[in-house]
Amino acid sequence: MSDNKNKTTIVHKTVKSGITFGSALAMVISYTTWKSIGWAIIHGLLSWIYVIYFIIRY
């Protein structure tokens, strides 16, 4: 039972850090492309969706 709890904790931490990294990456890509803080915030909220879109589009 303890082993399942440890695995669950690891998955939650990984997902949380992935979301954070995705948001930061999206904001950096957006700002360097569009030079707009407003767009960077919006794209940061979209996170990995914008990163994947950017990779496919450009």
Secondary structure, DSSP 8 states (H G I E B T S, - for coil): -HHHHHHHHHHHHHHHHHHHHHHHHHHHHHHHHH--HHHHHHHHHHTHHHHHHHHHH-
